[in-house]
Amino acid sequence: MRHVPIAEFKDRLSEYVAAAEAGEEVVITRHGRTVARLVAPEEPQEDVVARRRAVLANMARLREELRARGFPAATPEEIREWINEGRP
């Protein structure tokens, strides 16, 4: 864990971002007090993208299954109404 004054952090931002990407925690201080921490995200970005693609593929498959069973496609207006149901 590195403690870095905010002025130094601003001057060497890319270095500290690289350190965080490598798994190091960078603690940013102002007048000796901790004001922020820079850490790598818990979930790699690739995992997020893969999960979103899987969700979209599942939604497309569900849509096709519903159409095959004879359910009509919902219009954008119907979807908005469903979202707003029960809202004041």
C-alpha positions as CSV (number, residue, x, y, z in Angstrom):
1,M,0.0,0.0,0.0
2,R,1.4,3.4,-1.1
3,H,0.5,6.7,0.6
4,V,0.7,9.5,-1.8
5,P,0.1,13.3,-1.3
6,I,-2.6,14.5,-3.7
7,A,-0.3,16.9,-5.5
8,E,2.1,14.1,-6.3
9,F,-0.8,11.9,-7.3
10,K,-1.9,14.5,-9.9
11,D,1.6,14.8,-11.3
12,R,2.1,11.0,-11.7
13,L,-1.5,9.8,-12.2
14,S,-0.7,7.2,-14.9
15,E,2.0,5.6,-12.7
16,Y,-0.4,5.2,-9.8
17,V,-3.2,3.9,-12.1
18,A,-0.8,1.3,-13.4
19,A,0.1,0.3,-9.8
20,A,-3.6,-0.1,-9.0
21,E,-4.1,-2.2,-12.1
22,A,-1.3,-4.4,-10.9
23,G,-3.1,-5.0,-7.6
24,E,-1.5,-2.4,-5.4
25,E,-3.6,-0.1,-3.3
26,V,-2.8,3.6,-3.6
27,V,-3.9,5.8,-0.7
28,I,-4.2,9.5,-1.6
29,T,-3.6,11.9,1.2
30,R,-4.1,15.6,1.8
31,H,-2.2,17.2,4.7
32,G,-1.4,13.7,5.9
33,R,-5.0,12.5,6.1
34,T,-6.4,9.9,3.8
35,V,-8.9,11.3,1.4
36,A,-9.3,8.5,-1.2
37,R,-8.1,5.0,-2.2
38,L,-7.3,3.8,-5.7
39,V,-7.7,0.1,-6.2
40,A,-8.4,-2.2,-9.1
41,P,-12.0,-3.2,-9.7
42,E,-13.0,-6.4,-8.0
43,E,-14.3,-7.8,-11.3
44,P,-12.2,-7.5,-14.4
45,Q,-13.8,-5.5,-17.2
46,E,-13.8,-8.5,-19.5
47,D,-16.0,-10.4,-17.1
48,V,-18.5,-7.6,-17.1
49,V,-18.6,-7.5,-20.8
50,A,-19.0,-11.3,-21.1
51,R,-21.8,-11.2,-18.5
52,R,-23.7,-8.5,-20.4
53,R,-23.4,-10.4,-23.6
54,A,-24.7,-13.6,-21.9
55,V,-27.7,-11.6,-20.5
56,L,-28.5,-10.1,-23.9
57,A,-28.3,-13.6,-25.5
58,N,-30.6,-15.0,-22.9
59,M,-33.1,-12.2,-23.4
60,A,-33.0,-12.8,-27.2
61,R,-33.6,-16.5,-26.6
62,L,-36.5,-15.8,-24.3
63,R,-38.0,-13.4,-26.8
64,E,-37.9,-16.1,-29.5
65,E,-39.4,-18.7,-27.2
66,L,-42.3,-16.3,-26.4
67,R,-42.9,-15.6,-30.0
68,A,-42.9,-19.3,-30.8
69,R,-45.6,-19.8,-28.2
70,G,-47.7,-17.1,-29.8
71,F,-47.1,-14.2,-27.5
72,P,-47.2,-10.9,-29.4
73,A,-44.3,-8.5,-29.2
74,A,-44.8,-5.6,-26.8
75,T,-44.7,-2.1,-28.2
76,P,-42.4,0.5,-26.7
77,E,-45.5,2.3,-25.3
78,E,-46.7,-0.9,-23.5
79,I,-43.2,-1.4,-22.0
80,R,-43.2,2.2,-20.7
81,E,-46.7,1.7,-19.2
82,W,-45.5,-1.5,-17.4
83,I,-42.4,0.3,-16.1
84,N,-44.5,3.2,-14.8
85,E,-47.3,1.0,-13.3
86,G,-47.7,1.8,-9.6
87,R,-45.6,4.9,-9.7
88,P,-47.1,8.0,-8.3
